[in-house]
Amino acid sequence: MSWFETIRRKIRYRADQKGATPPPFPTMSTFFGIAAIMIVIWLLASGLPHLRSAYDRSAPFNNIDTGATK
């Protein structure tokens, strides 16, 4: 028996149960999944300025900003 047939049997067995109610929607896992996605989108939209490397930051425009003296 193939793996697909095993899955079809399990699905058919669950569908035959009488009086069984489906889980409420949204479930807690759905809530946490949506919250995680929204946090990731928020972090991407904010630009994550504190995670940029020193190479990405622009250099000062003149010598006064660097603290160099003549």
C-alpha positions in Angstrom: 0.0 0.0 0.0 1.4 3.4 -1.0 1.8 6.4 1.3 -1.0 8.2 -0.6 -3.5 5.4 0.0 -2.7 5.5 3.8 -3.3 9.3 3.9 -6.6 8.8 2.0 -7.8 6.2 4.4 -7.0 8.4 7.4 -8.9 11.3 5.9 -11.9 9.1 5.0 -12.0 7.7 8.5 -12.1 11.2 10.1 -14.9 12.2 7.7 -17.0 9.2 8.8 -17.1 10.2 12.5 -20.6 11.4 13.4 -21.1 14.2 15.9 -17.5 15.3 15.6 -17.2 19.1 15.2 -14.4 20.7 13.4 -11.9 22.7 15.4 -12.8 26.4 16.0 -11.4 28.9 13.6 -9.1 30.7 14.0 -7.2 28.3 16.2 -4.3 29.4 18.4 -1.8 28.2 15.9 -3.4 30.4 13.3 -3.3 33.3 15.6 0.4 32.9 16.4 1.2 32.3 12.8 -0.5 35.5 11.7 1.2 37.4 14.6 4.6 36.1 13.6 4.1 37.1 9.9 3.0 40.6 11.0 6.0 41.0 13.2 8.3 40.0 10.3 6.6 42.4 8.0 6.8 45.2 10.6 10.6 44.5 11.0 11.1 44.5 7.3 9.1 47.7 6.8 11.1 49.5 9.6 14.3 48.9 7.8 16.2 47.3 10.7 18.7 50.2 11.0 20.5 48.6 13.9 21.3 45.4 12.0 23.1 47.1 9.1 26.9 46.6 8.8 29.4 49.4 9.0 30.0 49.1 5.3 26.4 50.1 4.6 26.6 53.3 6.7 27.7 56.4 4.9 31.0 58.1 5.7 31.1 61.6 7.2 31.1 64.4 4.6 34.1 66.4 5.9 37.1 66.1 8.3 35.4 68.0 11.1 33.0 65.1 11.6 35.9 62.6 11.8 37.7 64.4 14.5 40.9 64.8 12.5 43.1 67.8 13.1 45.6 69.5 10.8 
